[in-house]
Amino acid sequence: DRYTREQIARFDRMSGRLAAALPYPVLRHTANSAAIERFPEAQFDMCRLGVGTLRFRLRA
């Protein structure tokens, strides 16, 4: 979990710099179905709900 949170923070910093340099808005997302529950900070602007649409509860 610590490594995942580190990756999320890196993505946030890097994509924030990129978004600031672009002349148009960007949408950022890294969260799949499992991350929606486990890492809500990874949702950013949207999430990818895959197996979660089948109402499976994903556990670590």
Backbone as CSV, one residue per row, in Angstrom:
resi,resn,N_x,N_y,N_z,CA_x,CA_y,CA_z,C_x,C_y,C_z
1,ASP,0.811,-1.199,0.000,0.000,0.000,0.000,0.855,1.264,0.000
2,ARG,1.970,1.229,0.724,2.838,2.408,0.746,3.404,2.674,-0.648
3,TYR,3.819,1.608,-1.340,4.357,1.759,-2.692,3.290,2.312,-3.634
4,THR,2.080,1.811,-3.527,0.986,2.299,-4.370,0.732,3.773,-4.119
5,ARG,0.707,4.168,-2.864,0.491,5.589,-2.545,1.636,6.460,-3.072
6,GLU,2.840,5.926,-3.065,3.980,6.650,-3.629,3.802,6.823,-5.137
7,GLN,3.346,5.773,-5.806,3.095,5.869,-7.242,1.998,6.892,-7.542
8,ILE,0.955,6.908,-6.750,-0.135,7.870,-6.940,0.392,9.292,-6.782
9,ALA,1.216,9.521,-5.770,1.785,10.854,-5.549,2.683,11.266,-6.712
10,ARG,3.476,10.346,-7.219,4.326,10.651,-8.385,3.478,10.998,-9.597
11,PHE,2.456,10.203,-9.829,1.567,10.477,-10.957,0.926,11.851,-10.809
12,ASP,0.499,12.176,-9.606,-0.130,13.472,-9.352,0.833,14.610,-9.686
13,ARG,2.059,14.518,-9.208,3.045,15.573,-9.483,3.355,15.678,-10.972
14,MET,3.643,14.548,-11.611,4.020,14.552,-13.015,2.876,15.010,-13.911
15,SER,1.704,14.468,-13.688,0.575,14.835,-14.542,0.127,16.270,-14.273
16,GLY,0.317,16.747,-13.044,0.008,18.142,-12.740,0.904,19.092,-13.513
17,ARG,2.186,18.769,-13.589,3.123,19.592,-14.374,2.753,19.577,-15.849
18,LEU,2.446,18.403,-16.353,2.066,18.282,-17.758,0.788,19.060,-18.041
19,ALA,-0.200,18.917,-17.180,-1.471,19.627,-17.364,-1.265,21.136,-17.328
20,ALA,-0.364,21.608,-16.471,-0.098,23.048,-16.377,0.563,23.577,-17.646
21,ALA,1.296,22.726,-18.352,1.999,23.148,-19.558,1.132,23.088,-20.810
22,LEU,0.042,22.371,-20.753,-0.813,22.218,-21.935,-1.828,23.355,-22.027
23,PRO,-2.186,23.746,-23.245,-3.139,24.846,-23.414,-4.609,24.412,-23.316
24,TYR,-4.853,23.171,-22.986,-6.222,22.667,-22.889,-6.349,21.815,-21.625
25,PRO,-7.565,21.636,-21.128,-7.745,20.825,-19.914,-7.525,19.337,-20.205
26,VAL,-7.053,18.633,-19.216,-6.854,17.188,-19.338,-7.629,16.484,-18.233
27,LEU,-7.995,15.246,-18.489,-8.635,14.402,-17.480,-7.604,13.388,-17.014
28,ARG,-7.495,13.243,-15.718,-6.527,12.305,-15.144,-7.274,11.220,-14.387
29,HIS,-6.809,9.977,-14.574,-7.384,8.878,-13.790,-6.394,7.734,-13.721
30,THR,-6.382,7.068,-12.596,-5.558,5.871,-12.432,-6.329,4.755,-11.745
31,ALA,-7.514,5.053,-11.263,-8.230,4.102,-10.406,-9.070,3.112,-11.208
32,ASN,-8.808,1.834,-10.997,-9.670,0.786,-11.532,-10.672,0.396,-10.439
33,SER,-11.397,-0.672,-10.651,-12.440,-1.066,-9.686,-11.895,-1.256,-8.274
34,ALA,-10.779,-1.945,-8.134,-10.223,-2.192,-6.804,-9.753,-0.900,-6.148
35,ALA,-9.157,-0.021,-6.923,-8.642,1.235,-6.363,-9.758,2.178,-5.930
36,ILE,-10.925,2.040,-6.501,-12.046,2.886,-6.083,-12.291,2.711,-4.590
37,GLU,-12.197,1.483,-4.123,-12.398,1.210,-2.698,-11.135,1.437,-1.877
38,ARG,-9.999,1.006,-2.397,-8.771,0.999,-1.593,-7.987,2.297,-1.637
39,PHE,-8.046,3.017,-2.757,-7.245,4.225,-2.920,-8.087,5.344,-3.531
40,PRO,-9.018,5.892,-2.803,-9.888,6.927,-3.368,-9.119,8.142,-3.871
41,GLU,-7.919,8.384,-3.343,-7.130,9.519,-3.817,-6.631,9.316,-5.245
42,ALA,-6.724,8.094,-5.778,-6.276,7.800,-7.139,-7.354,8.056,-8.183
43,GLN,-8.519,8.473,-7.769,-9.609,8.668,-8.718,-9.414,9.917,-9.572
44,PHE,-8.816,10.951,-9.038,-8.600,12.197,-9.757,-9.896,12.666,-10.408
45,ASP,-9.932,12.719,-11.754,-11.108,13.259,-12.446,-12.146,12.195,-12.795
46,MET,-11.741,10.942,-12.824,-12.669,9.854,-13.152,-12.034,8.530,-12.758
47,CYS,-12.792,7.435,-12.870,-12.285,6.095,-12.561,-12.731,5.130,-13.651
48,ARG,-12.068,3.978,-13.679,-12.421,2.924,-14.632,-13.107,1.800,-13.869
49,LEU,-14.390,1.768,-13.948,-15.155,0.747,-13.240,-15.334,-0.449,-14.167
50,GLY,-14.551,-1.481,-13.950,-14.597,-2.675,-14.787,-15.409,-3.765,-14.125
51,VAL,-14.716,-4.687,-13.434,-15.381,-5.801,-12.762,-16.345,-5.286,-11.693
52,GLY,-16.125,-4.069,-11.225,-17.023,-3.475,-10.235,-18.442,-3.321,-10.741
53,THR,-18.621,-3.280,-12.053,-19.976,-3.182,-12.596,-20.759,-4.471,-12.359
54,LEU,-20.054,-5.545,-12.068,-20.705,-6.829,-11.804,-21.015,-7.015,-10.323
55,ARG,-20.761,-5.974,-9.546,-21.056,-5.930,-8.113,-20.189,-6.855,-7.272
56,PHE,-19.008,-7.165,-7.779,-18.049,-7.898,-6.959,-17.440,-6.924,-5.973
57,ARG,-17.265,-7.355,-4.749,-16.542,-6.535,-3.778,-15.100,-7.023,-3.789
58,LEU,-14.204,-6.140,-4.127,-12.801,-6.501,-4.247,-12.104,-6.302,-2.915
59,ARG,-11.369,-7.299,-2.502,-10.667,-7.233,-1.213,-9.164,-7.376,-1.438
60,ALA,-8.408,-6.761,-0.549,-6.938,-6.846,-0.644,-6.457,-8.205,-0.187
